[in-house]
């Protein structure tokens, strides 16, 4: 998957309200957006509304943008310590409907993705609604997991392993699946550290929030998506891994906090 938002973050206000995000036990409330809110989010996302109190809890785009601050607080220490590689921040670009990227044109139907050519992550937050339709959760940690997964692809790009993936050569034991499961595992590493330490940007993750994130990782497994679309389960067509594989990969990162434990390419993919 590929994603993106440039500009270097939203500043102090969003950093402060991010503390509130996981202390309330869930994401933003349901229901349609008010007309004024909808107008703010057409085309390129205007994030001016994210400076208001409680915006991170209320708006998915504000939550995704603030998420960058947490990821950029965790990986600068983890990557050099565990892989001996200097961390460089990716861009994160929020959009609606369609976007021009360094990897070509993309639409909302593409889903979240990382483009290694411009080192940006691209996200149309309407994808979070699709997650619910697939049986995932709308909880805040679940949405964060999606962003953290794409950040994992940036880490792979810095490691010079992302290019090993070949989505034209799918299958449950393919390099494509191994790369995607590793990104899930890296997302778990972020989650294991994001609420730790005096400078943590997230409140302590609760058991219910963790269960929601696991539920979401299962919902976007290749086998589950095949079933939801009325097709037979066909492991030979998998590009991201089964529900069990994705769940186990995320939990491995969360429980172990070790990039070495996420080495799906050399240790074999997660069988679940």
N, C-alpha and C positions, 0 to 999 in steps of 0.2 A: 504493500500500500504506500502511496505518496501524500504531503500537506504543506502550510506557510503563513507567517505574519511578520512583516518587517517593522523596524522602527525602534527597537530596543526597549520594549516594555512600557507599562502604563504608569509607572511612578509610584510614589509612596502611598497614595490613597488605596489603590488596589492591593498593594502589599499588606496593608493593615486589615482590610476586610477579608482577605484570604484566610486569616485566622478563624473567621466565623464559619468557614465553609463546611468543615467536617465536624463541627461541634453541635450541629443541629440534626444530625442523623439522616441526611438525605439531600437531594438536589433542589432545584427551584420548583415552585408549585406548578400544578397542572393548569390547563385551560389555555385558550387562545390568547395571543398577544393583543394588546390594545392597538387601535389604528395608528396612534402616534409612534408606538414602539415599533410596529411593523415597518413604518416608513423609514425609521432610522437604519434599518438593516437590509435595505435593498442594495444589490450590487456589492461594491466594496464596503465592508463593514465600517461604519463610523462608530468609534469606541468612546466618544465623548460622554455617553450616558454611563460609562463604567466608573466615572469619578463620583457618582452619587453613593450615599450610604446604602449598604446592603446589595449593591449591584451584582456582586459575584454570586450571591445566593439566588438572585432573581433572573439573571440573563446568562444563557449558555455561552454566548460569545465572550462575555466578560470573564466567565469562569475559565474558559479555554485560554484566553490571553494571560490571565493571572497565573495559570498553570506553568507558563514558561518560566516565571520567576523561581518557582519551586524546583523545576528540573535543572535550571541553570545554577541553583544553589547546591544540588546534590552531585551532579556529574563532574564538576571541576576537581573534586577531591577523589571520587571513586576511580575515574579513568586513569589518572596518573599513578595512583597507589596500586591498582590491580592490574593495569595493562601497560604502564610505562609510556602512555601516550598523552600528549598535551590536549586539553579540551578546548574546542572552539565552538561558540554558540551558533546554532542554526537559526534561520529566520522562521517565523510563524506567520502565515498570512491567512486571515479569515475572509471568506467570500460567500457569495450567494449565486446560485445558478451556473455560472461558468467563470473560468479564470484562465489567463495566459501564464504559462510557467516556462522555466528553462527546459522542461521536458516536453513542451508542446501544450496544446489546448486541452483543458479538462472541464468536465461538467460535474454537477452535484452527484450524478449517478455513479461517478468513479469511486466515490467514497473518500475517506481521508487518505492522504498519500504523502510520501517524502520524495522529493526530486533531488537526486545527488548532484545534478549539474549546477543548480543554483543553491544547493544546500538549504532549501526551504521546505517547511512542512505546510501543507495546504489543507484547510478544513472548512467545509460547509456544515454548520452546526445542525442542519436538518437531518444529518446522519444519526444524531442521537434519537430522533423519532423513529428512524428505521430500526435502531437497536431494540426499542421496545416492541416493535411489530414482530421481530424475530424471537422475542422472549427474553431479551436482555433487560437490564434495569436502567431507570432514569436517574438513579442515585448519583451523587456528585463524584464518588470515587470511581464508579463505573465509567463516567464520562472522562475522568482523568486518566483512567487506564488506556482509553483509546489514544489520547494525546501522547501518553508516555510510551506506548507501543511505537508510534511513529518516531518519537525521539530516539528509540532504540535503533531504528534504521540509520539515523544520523551517527550514532555511536559506531555502528558497523561500517559506515562510510569512512569514519576516521580511522577505524582499524584496517581498512582496505579489504574487507571481506564481503561487503554488500554486493559487489559485482559477481560473486560466485553464484548468485541466484539466477536460475533460468526458468522463467514461468512458461516457456514453451516446452519444457521437459518436466511435466508435473508428476505427481505420485507421492504416496505416503512416505517413501524413503528418499525423496528428491532433495536437492540442495535448496529449492524454493521453500519447501516446508521447513527445512532445518533453519533457514534464515528467519522465517516468520516466527517460529517457535522461540528462537533466540531473542527476538525483539519482545515477545511476551515475557520472557524471563528477565530481560533488562527492565521492563516495566515493573516487574515484581521487586527488583532491586531498588528502584526509585521509591516504591511504596514502603519498603522496609526502613527507609532512612528519612523520608520526607517529614515525619512527625517526631523525629528524635533531635535532641540537643537544644541548647538555649536559643539558638537562632532558627529553630524549625518554623516553617511557614504554615504548616498544617497542625491542627489539633490532633490528639491521638486518634488513630483509626480504630473504630469500634468493630466488634465481631460481625455485627449486622452489615456494616459497610463493606467489610472484606467479603462476606458471603455474596453481596450484590455484585461485586467486581468479578468474582469467580463465576457467578451465574451469567454475567455478560460475556466472559471469555468462552464459556460453553456455547452460548447462543450464536457466536460467529464461527464456530467450527465448521469445516467443510461438510462433514456428514450431516450436521443439523440443517445447514442451508440447503443441501440437496434434498433432504426430506421435506423441508418447508416448501420447496418449489415443486413438489410432487414427483421428483426423480428418484430412481434407485440409488442407494449408497454405492459410490464407485471410487474406491481409494486411488485408482490410477489417475483420476482427474484432480486430485487434491493439490492445492498450491499453498495452503496456510496451515493445514493440520486439522485433526479431528477435534471434537469438543473435549475429549479426555486429554488429548495431547496439549491443547491450549491451556486447559485448566492446570495441568501438572506443571507446565512450563512457568506460568505466572507464579504458582505456589513455590516452585523451586527457587526462583529469584527472591520471593518474599521471605521465605524461611531461611535460606542460606546467605543471602546478601553477597554472593560471590560470583563474579564474572566467569571464573573457571568452571563453576557448576552449570553455567549457561552455554557451554561449548558444544552445541548440538552438531556442529559440523564434524568435529573429530571424535566425539563420544557417542555419536548416533542420536537420532531424533527420539523424542519422548514417545513411548508406546502407550502410555496411559494405563 
